[in-house]
Amino acid sequence: MRRAAAPLVVLLLGAFLAVLGAGTAQAAGYRYWSFWEGSGTGWAYATQGPSLVRPDDGSVQGFRFSVSADSQDASKPRRAPDFAKTCADTPAKDGTKRVALVIDPGTAADAPDGETPPAPRSVCAQVPEDASSADALASVAKPLRYGSDALLCAISGYPASGCGEQVSGDGDGASTGGSSKKASAPAGDSGSDGGGGPSAGVLVGIGAVLLLGIAAVAQARRRRG
């Protein structure tokens, strides 16, 4: 009976790994500008979109273009937040505030096909006291481009096209469509769906494979019992 059950166990294990591997291969990310808030200890993923945040004088805000599945694995700006250095040549002025901005277009690996990311830069925006982070960005990095769902699509014209598009999980950079609800989440949502692990459908498939394997082993035992 054990010899008869062994091939079934091997078959079951192989099917399990195949289904699990398929789930990992289907994991996808999204190409977008993420929004960050800086402090003395580094960068924190913003919990609101730049149009909703009203930064104080002396704040540091960051924008990073990259491909990521959600806020948990989003790439941070590669320059440290440093208000004193960025705004050293911009004196305080009544009725305005100064906001240091780090704009990081990311790497060539994250760039859309045919585009080359500009170099990262830090700039000091001096804007009215009630200005939002989006207002501060617009004052120093035009042209900006937004999607229909208010998702920030381009800073200083980069990238030239696309907006939060889904990118296949096999590393080939292929897009599966335009802007989506998932892709707009970084503008004001810190939630995560698990960062590219097996989906619910994959888990259901694994469960079905296990049940079939158990049933086959039980049937073999009954026949030889």
N, C-alpha and C positions, 0 to 999 in steps of 0.2 A: 504493500500500500504506500509506503514512504517513497519507494522508487517511482511509483506512478504519479504521486503528488509533486515530486521535485520539478518535472518539466513545467507543470502548471504554475508553480511559484516563480520560476524563472521568467515565464511568459508574462505573468502578472507584474513583476518588477520592471520588465522592459517596457510594458505598456504605460506603467506609472511614470517612468522617466520620460517617455516620449511625449505624454500629455503635458507634464510639467515643463519640459523644454519648449513646447509650442507656446505655452503661456508666457514664458520669459521672452521669447522671440517677438511676440506681439506687443510687448511693452512699448509705449510711445512717449515722446516728449513734445514740448511746444516751444516754438521760437518766439521770444518776446522780450521787451524791455521790462525788467523787474525794478521795483522801487524800494530803496533802503533808507534808513535813518541812522546817522552816525553819532557816535559818542566817544568818550575817551577810551573805551574798551573795545571799540571796533564797530562793526555793522550789524544792524538788526533789521530783519525783513519787515517792511511797513505793513501795518494791519489795515490801513486805509489807502485809497488811491491819492495821487498827488493833487487832484483837484479838490479834495476834501481836507487835506492837511494845511493848517495855517502855522508855519514854523515861526519860532521866535527869533529875534535878532541874535546872531551867534550860532545858529543851527547849522548842521551839515547834513545834506541830503545826497543820496547816491542813486545812479541809474546804471544798470548793467544789462547788456544785450547778450543772451545766451539761449541754449536749448536746455530745458529741464522739464521734469514731469510735474512738479509742484513746488510749493514754497520750501519744502524740506530739503530739496537737493538743488535749489537755485544757486547759481554762482554769484558770489559777492563782488562788488567793485574791487579792482586790484590795487587801488590806491587807498592809503589810510585816510580816515577823516581828520582833517587838520584845518580848523577854521582860522587860527592865527596866521598860518602861512599863506593860505589861499586868499584871505581878505586883508593882508598886511598893507596893501597899497590903496585900500578903499576906506577912507575915513568915515566915521559915523556922521549921520546927517539927520536933523530933526524931521519928523514925519515919515521917515523911512526905516527900513531894517536891512541888514546884510545877511545873506544866506550863502554859505559855501556849497558849491555843487561839484560832485565828482561824476563825470560822464564817461563811462567805459563801454565802448562799442563791442567789446569781446574779442574773441580770437577768430582766425580764419576757419577753424573747424566748425564754428557756430554760424558762420556767414551764409546767407542764401547763395545759391549757385550764381557764379559770375560776378560776385561783389567782394570787395576787399574792405574790411573794417578800418575806419580811421583810428588814429592813436588816441588813447585815453587822455583826458584833460581835466583840470580842475579850474574852476572859474568862480568869481565872486559876483553874485547878483545883488544889486541894491534896488529894492522895490518898496512900494507903499506898505505901511504897517499891517494892513489887512490882506495883503496878497497871499495867495496859496502857493504851494510848492510848484504847481503847474504854471502859475503866473511867473514865478522866479525863473523857471526853466525857459519859458517862452521869451523872457527878456534877454537871454544870452545865447540861446541855441536854436534859433529859427533856421529853416522852417521845421515846424512840428507837424506830424500827421497823426490823426486819430481815426479809429474805426467807428462804425455806426453804434457800437455799444460803449463808446467813450474809452476804449482800450487805446493806450499810447502805442502807436505803430512805428513811428520814426522820429528820431532826434537829429537835427541838422541835416535832414534829408536821408538819413541812413536808418534802415535799408530803403532802397528806392521803391520797393513794392513788398506786398505781403503784410499780414497783420495777425499775429498769434496763431499761425498755421500749425497744424499737427505735423510732426516729423516722425517717420517710421522708426521703430526701435532697433532696426538691424544695422544702423550706422551709415546708411547710404544717403542720408539727407533728403530722401524723397518726401514730398508733401502729400498728404491725403485730402487736402481741401483747404478751405478758407478759415476765417475766424470762427471759433466755436465757443460755447458757454464755458467749457473747461479752460480754454485759453484766456478768457477774460478774468478768471478768478484772481490772478496775481495783482490786479489793479486794486483790490480791496478785500481779499479773502486769504486768510492764513491757513485754511484747512488743507488737509492732505488726503489722498486716496490710497496711500500706502507706497507711493514712490515707484510704481512699475512692477509690483509683484503680480502673482497669478490673479486673474480676474475671477469673479464669481462663476462665470461660465466654465473656466478651466477647473476650478475646484469641484464643480458639479460633475464634470467629466472624470476627474480623478476618483470621485466617490463611486461613480457608475462602474469604473474599471475594477475597483476593489470589490464591489458587490458581486460582479460577474465571476471574479477569481475565487471568492469564497464559495459561491454556489457550485463552481466546477469542482473544487476540492471536496466539498461535501458529497457531491454526486459520485465521485470516484470512490469515496470511502463506503458509500451505501452499496455500490456494485460489488465490492470485494469483502463486505462485511459478512 
